[in-house]
Amino acid sequence: MVPLRIGDQEPTLTGVEEGDYPYWQTEYAYSYGRAPDGSIAQAFLGFLTVEAGRETLGPYARLCSEVDKPGLCEPG
């Protein structure tokens, strides 16, 4: 991964959350209803939100429930 500096701003989570870094994107996971217990979809969502995926993505991404301004996660 190569961080992309825009202007004088480094791409940090703090910069995005405070509005200093001019680009960010919210990622959504869609399904038809709740993913069935034991399904690959449920396992993947669990991986992203509570398991090893959180540790892997931690330096690069936040869950909307973790940010100071959750309104930033809503579509504009």
Backbone as XML, in Angstrom:
<?xml version="1.0"?>
<chain id="A" units="angstrom">
  <residue number="1" name="MET">
    <atom name="N" x="0.841" y="-1.177" z="0.000"/>
    <atom name="CA" x="0.000" y="0.000" z="0.000"/>
    <atom name="C" x="0.890" y="1.246" z="0.000"/>
  </residue>
  <residue number="2" name="VAL">
    <atom name="N" x="0.527" y="2.199" z="-0.825"/>
    <atom name="CA" x="1.253" y="3.457" z="-0.900"/>
    <atom name="C" x="0.300" y="4.565" z="-0.460"/>
  </residue>
  <residue number="3" name="PRO">
    <atom name="N" x="0.575" y="5.225" z="0.674"/>
    <atom name="CA" x="-0.288" y="6.324" z="1.118"/>
    <atom name="C" x="-0.274" y="7.467" z="0.100"/>
  </residue>
  <residue number="4" name="LEU">
    <atom name="N" x="-1.432" y="8.034" z="-0.143"/>
    <atom name="CA" x="-1.551" y="9.118" z="-1.115"/>
    <atom name="C" x="-1.705" y="10.447" z="-0.383"/>
  </residue>
  <residue number="5" name="ARG">
    <atom name="N" x="-0.698" y="11.263" z="-0.475"/>
    <atom name="CA" x="-0.727" y="12.597" z="0.114"/>
    <atom name="C" x="-1.493" y="13.515" z="-0.835"/>
  </residue>
  <residue number="6" name="ILE">
    <atom name="N" x="-2.440" y="14.266" z="-0.303"/>
    <atom name="CA" x="-3.193" y="15.238" z="-1.099"/>
    <atom name="C" x="-2.880" y="16.615" z="-0.523"/>
  </residue>
  <residue number="7" name="GLY">
    <atom name="N" x="-2.274" y="17.464" z="-1.349"/>
    <atom name="CA" x="-1.805" y="18.744" z="-0.836"/>
    <atom name="C" x="-0.732" y="18.467" z="0.201"/>
  </residue>
  <residue number="8" name="ASP">
    <atom name="N" x="-0.868" y="19.047" z="1.360"/>
    <atom name="CA" x="0.080" y="18.800" z="2.445"/>
    <atom name="C" x="-0.439" y="17.783" z="3.445"/>
  </residue>
  <residue number="9" name="GLN">
    <atom name="N" x="-1.542" y="17.115" z="3.133"/>
    <atom name="CA" x="-2.186" y="16.234" z="4.104"/>
    <atom name="C" x="-1.797" y="14.773" z="3.901"/>
  </residue>
  <residue number="10" name="GLU">
    <atom name="N" x="-1.349" y="14.156" z="4.987"/>
    <atom name="CA" x="-1.099" y="12.719" z="5.001"/>
    <atom name="C" x="-2.435" y="12.004" z="5.188"/>
  </residue>
  <residue number="11" name="PRO">
    <atom name="N" x="-2.617" y="10.835" z="4.582"/>
    <atom name="CA" x="-3.874" y="10.097" z="4.741"/>
    <atom name="C" x="-3.910" y="9.315" z="6.057"/>
  </residue>
  <residue number="12" name="THR">
    <atom name="N" x="-4.312" y="9.985" z="7.114"/>
    <atom name="CA" x="-4.427" y="9.331" z="8.417"/>
    <atom name="C" x="-5.896" y="9.247" z="8.812"/>
  </residue>
  <residue number="13" name="LEU">
    <atom name="N" x="-6.222" y="8.286" z="9.670"/>
    <atom name="CA" x="-7.599" y="8.189" z="10.150"/>
    <atom name="C" x="-8.009" y="9.444" z="10.892"/>
  </residue>
  <residue number="14" name="THR">
    <atom name="N" x="-7.094" y="10.001" z="11.668"/>
    <atom name="CA" x="-7.394" y="11.236" z="12.396"/>
    <atom name="C" x="-7.699" y="12.364" z="11.416"/>
  </residue>
  <residue number="15" name="GLY">
    <atom name="N" x="-6.906" y="12.477" z="10.362"/>
    <atom name="CA" x="-7.134" y="13.511" z="9.360"/>
    <atom name="C" x="-8.481" y="13.370" z="8.677"/>
  </residue>
  <residue number="16" name="VAL">
    <atom name="N" x="-8.884" y="12.136" z="8.399"/>
    <atom name="CA" x="-10.194" y="11.904" z="7.790"/>
    <atom name="C" x="-11.296" y="12.256" z="8.776"/>
  </residue>
  <residue number="17" name="GLU">
    <atom name="N" x="-11.180" y="11.774" z="10.005"/>
    <atom name="CA" x="-12.219" y="12.015" z="11.006"/>
    <atom name="C" x="-12.362" y="13.491" z="11.346"/>
  </residue>
  <residue number="18" name="GLU">
    <atom name="N" x="-11.273" y="14.235" z="11.300"/>
    <atom name="CA" x="-11.329" y="15.667" z="11.620"/>
    <atom name="C" x="-11.616" y="16.522" z="10.390"/>
  </residue>
  <residue number="19" name="GLY">
    <atom name="N" x="-11.686" y="15.898" z="9.218"/>
    <atom name="CA" x="-12.000" y="16.631" z="8.001"/>
    <atom name="C" x="-10.807" y="17.281" z="7.336"/>
  </residue>
  <residue number="20" name="ASP">
    <atom name="N" x="-9.584" y="16.984" z="7.802"/>
    <atom name="CA" x="-8.388" y="17.583" z="7.215"/>
    <atom name="C" x="-7.990" y="16.921" z="5.899"/>
  </residue>
  <residue number="21" name="TYR">
    <atom name="N" x="-8.161" y="15.598" z="5.811"/>
    <atom name="CA" x="-7.814" y="14.882" z="4.587"/>
    <atom name="C" x="-9.038" y="14.905" z="3.688"/>
  </residue>
  <residue number="22" name="PRO">
    <atom name="N" x="-8.910" y="15.375" z="2.441"/>
    <atom name="CA" x="-10.084" y="15.658" z="1.615"/>
    <atom name="C" x="-10.777" y="14.457" z="0.965"/>
  </residue>
  <residue number="23" name="TYR">
    <atom name="N" x="-10.269" y="13.259" z="1.149"/>
    <atom name="CA" x="-10.919" y="12.111" z="0.519"/>
    <atom name="C" x="-11.131" y="11.005" z="1.545"/>
  </residue>
  <residue number="24" name="TRP">
    <atom name="N" x="-12.314" y="10.428" z="1.535"/>
    <atom name="CA" x="-12.619" y="9.249" z="2.347"/>
    <atom name="C" x="-13.790" y="8.542" z="1.688"/>
  </residue>
  <residue number="25" name="GLN">
    <atom name="N" x="-14.010" y="7.322" z="2.072"/>
    <atom name="CA" x="-15.107" y="6.560" z="1.491"/>
    <atom name="C" x="-15.663" y="5.606" z="2.533"/>
  </residue>
  <residue number="26" name="THR">
    <atom name="N" x="-16.964" y="5.476" z="2.553"/>
    <atom name="CA" x="-17.625" y="4.519" z="3.431"/>
    <atom name="C" x="-17.905" y="3.256" z="2.636"/>
  </residue>
  <residue number="27" name="GLU">
    <atom name="N" x="-17.549" y="2.123" z="3.191"/>
    <atom name="CA" x="-17.814" y="0.837" z="2.550"/>
    <atom name="C" x="-19.011" y="0.195" z="3.250"/>
  </residue>
  <residue number="28" name="TYR">
    <atom name="N" x="-19.915" y="-0.363" z="2.473"/>
    <atom name="CA" x="-21.111" y="-1.017" z="3.013"/>
    <atom name="C" x="-21.103" y="-2.490" z="2.636"/>
  </residue>
  <residue number="29" name="ALA">
    <atom name="N" x="-21.706" y="-3.302" z="3.476"/>
    <atom name="CA" x="-21.923" y="-4.719" z="3.166"/>
    <atom name="C" x="-23.432" y="-4.915" z="3.094"/>
  </residue>
  <residue number="30" name="TYR">
    <atom name="N" x="-23.914" y="-5.381" z="1.963"/>
    <atom name="CA" x="-25.348" y="-5.573" z="1.764"/>
    <atom name="C" x="-25.684" y="-7.056" z="1.719"/>
  </residue>
  <residue number="31" name="SER">
    <atom name="N" x="-26.866" y="-7.376" z="2.203"/>
    <atom name="CA" x="-27.368" y="-8.747" z="2.087"/>
    <atom name="C" x="-28.893" y="-8.701" z="2.061"/>
  </residue>
  <residue number="32" name="TYR">
    <atom name="N" x="-29.490" y="-9.790" z="1.640"/>
    <atom name="CA" x="-30.945" y="-9.909" z="1.705"/>
    <atom name="C" x="-31.280" y="-10.410" z="3.109"/>
  </residue>
  <residue number="33" name="GLY">
    <atom name="N" x="-31.548" y="-9.483" z="4.012"/>
    <atom name="CA" x="-31.816" y="-9.863" z="5.395"/>
    <atom name="C" x="-30.534" y="-10.233" z="6.125"/>
  </residue>
  <residue number="34" name="ARG">
    <atom name="N" x="-30.696" y="-10.807" z="7.280"/>
    <atom name="CA" x="-29.557" y="-11.210" z="8.104"/>
    <atom name="C" x="-28.877" y="-12.424" z="7.476"/>
  </residue>
  <residue number="35" name="ALA">
    <atom name="N" x="-27.554" y="-12.407" z="7.481"/>
    <atom name="CA" x="-26.813" y="-13.546" z="6.943"/>
    <atom name="C" x="-27.097" y="-14.776" z="7.811"/>
  </residue>
  <residue number="36" name="PRO">
    <atom name="N" x="-27.401" y="-15.908" z="7.208"/>
    <atom name="CA" x="-27.727" y="-17.113" z="7.973"/>
    <atom name="C" x="-26.572" y="-17.564" z="8.865"/>
  </residue>
  <residue number="37" name="ASP">
    <atom name="N" x="-26.905" y="-18.074" z="10.037"/>
    <atom name="CA" x="-25.887" y="-18.608" z="10.942"/>
    <atom name="C" x="-25.075" y="-19.679" z="10.223"/>
  </residue>
  <residue number="38" name="GLY">
    <atom name="N" x="-23.774" y="-19.614" z="10.377"/>
    <atom name="CA" x="-22.890" y="-20.597" z="9.771"/>
    <atom name="C" x="-22.577" y="-20.357" z="8.308"/>
  </residue>
  <residue number="39" name="SER">
    <atom name="N" x="-23.120" y="-19.294" z="7.715"/>
    <atom name="CA" x="-22.877" y="-19.024" z="6.296"/>
    <atom name="C" x="-21.517" y="-18.341" z="6.090"/>
  </residue>
  <residue number="40" name="ILE">
    <atom name="N" x="-21.046" y="-18.401" z="4.863"/>
    <atom name="CA" x="-19.802" y="-17.715" z="4.511"/>
    <atom name="C" x="-19.970" y="-16.215" z="4.701"/>
  </residue>
  <residue number="41" name="ALA">
    <atom name="N" x="-21.142" y="-15.682" z="4.352"/>
    <atom name="CA" x="-21.394" y="-14.244" z="4.510"/>
    <atom name="C" x="-21.290" y="-13.843" z="5.979"/>
  </residue>
  <residue number="42" name="GLN">
    <atom name="N" x="-21.884" y="-14.620" z="6.865"/>
    <atom name="CA" x="-21.811" y="-14.304" z="8.299"/>
    <atom name="C" x="-20.364" y="-14.376" z="8.786"/>
  </residue>
  <residue number="43" name="ALA">
    <atom name="N" x="-19.637" y="-15.380" z="8.337"/>
    <atom name="CA" x="-18.238" y="-15.515" z="8.737"/>
    <atom name="C" x="-17.406" y="-14.331" z="8.251"/>
  </residue>
  <residue number="44" name="PHE">
    <atom name="N" x="-17.649" y="-13.889" z="7.022"/>
    <atom name="CA" x="-16.898" y="-12.764" z="6.466"/>
    <atom name="C" x="-17.196" y="-11.477" z="7.231"/>
  </residue>
  <residue number="45" name="LEU">
    <atom name="N" x="-18.471" y="-11.205" z="7.494"/>
    <atom name="CA" x="-18.826" y="-10.002" z="8.254"/>
    <atom name="C" x="-18.243" y="-10.053" z="9.659"/>
  </residue>
  <residue number="46" name="GLY">
    <atom name="N" x="-18.251" y="-11.207" z="10.272"/>
    <atom name="CA" x="-17.625" y="-11.357" z="11.589"/>
    <atom name="C" x="-16.136" y="-11.098" z="11.527"/>
  </residue>
  <residue number="47" name="PHE">
    <atom name="N" x="-15.503" y="-11.603" z="10.504"/>
    <atom name="CA" x="-14.073" y="-11.376" z="10.307"/>
    <atom name="C" x="-13.776" y="-9.885" z="10.213"/>
  </residue>
  <residue number="48" name="LEU">
    <atom name="N" x="-14.577" y="-9.155" z="9.450"/>
    <atom name="CA" x="-14.344" y="-7.725" z="9.258"/>
    <atom name="C" x="-14.620" y="-6.899" z="10.499"/>
  </residue>
  <residue number="49" name="THR">
    <atom name="N" x="-15.579" y="-7.319" z="11.313"/>
    <atom name="CA" x="-16.022" y="-6.463" z="12.406"/>
    <atom name="C" x="-15.525" y="-6.852" z="13.791"/>
  </residue>
  <residue number="50" name="VAL">
    <atom name="N" x="-15.243" y="-8.123" z="14.023"/>
    <atom name="CA" x="-14.865" y="-8.496" z="15.396"/>
    <atom name="C" x="-13.683" y="-9.444" z="15.499"/>
  </residue>
  <residue number="51" name="GLU">
    <atom name="N" x="-13.170" y="-9.927" z="14.410"/>
    <atom name="CA" x="-12.107" y="-10.918" z="14.490"/>
    <atom name="C" x="-10.799" y="-10.369" z="13.932"/>
  </residue>
  <residue number="52" name="ALA">
    <atom name="N" x="-10.008" y="-11.235" z="13.355"/>
    <atom name="CA" x="-8.674" y="-10.871" z="12.863"/>
    <atom name="C" x="-8.716" y="-9.744" z="11.831"/>
  </residue>
  <residue number="53" name="GLY">
    <atom name="N" x="-9.788" y="-9.654" z="11.084"/>
    <atom name="CA" x="-9.907" y="-8.584" z="10.101"/>
    <atom name="C" x="-9.852" y="-7.211" z="10.736"/>
  </residue>
  <residue number="54" name="ARG">
    <atom name="N" x="-10.412" y="-7.069" z="11.915"/>
    <atom name="CA" x="-10.358" y="-5.774" z="12.626"/>
    <atom name="C" x="-8.913" y="-5.424" z="12.946"/>
  </residue>
  <residue number="55" name="GLU">
    <atom name="N" x="-8.134" y="-6.409" z="13.343"/>
    <atom name="CA" x="-6.720" y="-6.155" z="13.634"/>
    <atom name="C" x="-5.969" y="-5.792" z="12.356"/>
  </residue>
  <residue number="56" name="THR">
    <atom name="N" x="-6.309" y="-6.461" z="11.263"/>
    <atom name="CA" x="-5.655" y="-6.195" z="9.983"/>
    <atom name="C" x="-6.033" y="-4.827" z="9.443"/>
  </residue>
  <residue number="57" name="LEU">
    <atom name="N" x="-7.319" y="-4.500" z="9.482"/>
    <atom name="CA" x="-7.802" y="-3.230" z="8.946"/>
    <atom name="C" x="-7.656" y="-2.069" z="9.920"/>
  </residue>
  <residue number="58" name="GLY">
    <atom name="N" x="-7.440" y="-2.362" z="11.186"/>
    <atom name="CA" x="-7.385" y="-1.335" z="12.227"/>
    <atom name="C" x="-6.605" y="-0.082" z="11.896"/>
  </residue>
  <residue number="59" name="PRO">
    <atom name="N" x="-5.390" y="-0.197" z="11.356"/>
    <atom name="CA" x="-4.628" y="1.012" z="11.042"/>
    <atom name="C" x="-5.185" y="1.807" z="9.859"/>
  </residue>
  <residue number="60" name="TYR">
    <atom name="N" x="-6.092" y="1.201" z="9.075"/>
    <atom name="CA" x="-6.555" y="1.822" z="7.842"/>
    <atom name="C" x="-8.034" y="2.165" z="7.816"/>
  </residue>
  <residue number="61" name="ALA">
    <atom name="N" x="-8.808" y="1.595" z="8.710"/>
    <atom name="CA" x="-10.258" y="1.767" z="8.627"/>
    <atom name="C" x="-10.886" y="1.749" z="10.013"/>
  </residue>
  <residue number="62" name="ARG">
    <atom name="N" x="-12.043" y="2.367" z="10.115"/>
    <atom name="CA" x="-12.822" y="2.383" z="11.349"/>
    <atom name="C" x="-14.240" y="1.934" z="11.027"/>
  </residue>
  <residue number="63" name="LEU">
    <atom name="N" x="-14.868" y="1.289" z="11.989"/>
    <atom name="CA" x="-16.291" y="1.010" z="11.881"/>
    <atom name="C" x="-17.036" y="2.307" z="12.151"/>
  </residue>
  <residue number="64" name="CYS">
    <atom name="N" x="-18.176" y="2.482" z="11.546"/>
    <atom name="CA" x="-18.950" y="3.707" z="11.785"/>
    <atom name="C" x="-19.274" y="3.863" z="13.266"/>
  </residue>
  <residue number="65" name="SER">
    <atom name="N" x="-19.424" y="2.769" z="13.974"/>
    <atom name="CA" x="-19.721" y="2.832" z="15.413"/>
    <atom name="C" x="-18.532" y="3.305" z="16.234"/>
  </residue>
  <residue number="66" name="GLU">
    <atom name="N" x="-17.350" y="3.396" z="15.621"/>
    <atom name="CA" x="-16.143" y="3.794" z="16.341"/>
    <atom name="C" x="-15.726" y="5.248" z="16.120"/>
  </residue>
  <residue number="67" name="VAL">
    <atom name="N" x="-16.344" y="5.934" z="15.191"/>
    <atom name="CA" x="-15.896" y="7.296" z="14.875"/>
    <atom name="C" x="-16.602" y="8.324" z="15.738"/>
  </residue>
  <residue number="68" name="ASP">
    <atom name="N" x="-15.949" y="9.465" z="15.931"/>
    <atom name="CA" x="-16.529" y="10.549" z="16.733"/>
    <atom name="C" x="-17.696" y="11.202" z="16.048"/>
  </residue>
  <residue number="69" name="LYS">
    <atom name="N" x="-17.688" y="11.214" z="14.710"/>
    <atom name="CA" x="-18.756" y="11.855" z="13.929"/>
    <atom name="C" x="-19.398" y="10.803" z="13.027"/>
  </residue>
  <residue number="70" name="PRO">
    <atom name="N" x="-20.299" y="9.964" z="13.578"/>
    <atom name="CA" x="-20.881" y="8.894" z="12.750"/>
    <atom name="C" x="-21.670" y="9.406" z="11.558"/>
  </residue>
  <residue number="71" name="GLY">
    <atom name="N" x="-22.062" y="10.668" z="11.545"/>
    <atom name="CA" x="-22.760" y="11.233" z="10.401"/>
    <atom name="C" x="-21.923" y="11.193" z="9.136"/>
  </residue>
  <residue number="72" name="LEU">
    <atom name="N" x="-20.596" y="11.122" z="9.288"/>
    <atom name="CA" x="-19.722" y="11.022" z="8.123"/>
    <atom name="C" x="-19.944" y="9.701" z="7.387"/>
  </residue>
  <residue number="73" name="CYS">
    <atom name="N" x="-20.488" y="8.709" z="8.079"/>
    <atom name="CA" x="-20.701" y="7.394" z="7.456"/>
    <atom name="C" x="-21.969" y="7.346" z="6.629"/>
  </residue>
  <residue number="74" name="GLU">
    <atom name="N" x="-22.841" y="8.308" z="6.778"/>
    <atom name="CA" x="-24.100" y="8.290" z="6.059"/>
    <atom name="C" x="-23.908" y="8.776" z="4.627"/>
  </residue>
  <residue number="75" name="PRO">
    <atom name="N" x="-24.624" y="8.161" z="3.679"/>
    <atom name="CA" x="-24.500" y="8.625" z="2.283"/>
    <atom name="C" x="-24.909" y="10.085" z="2.153"/>
  </residue>
  <residue number="76" name="GLY">
    <atom name="N" x="-24.186" y="10.824" z="1.329"/>
    <atom name="CA" x="-24.449" y="12.239" z="1.181"/>
    <atom name="C" x="-25.314" y="12.591" z="0.012"/>
  </residue>
</chain>
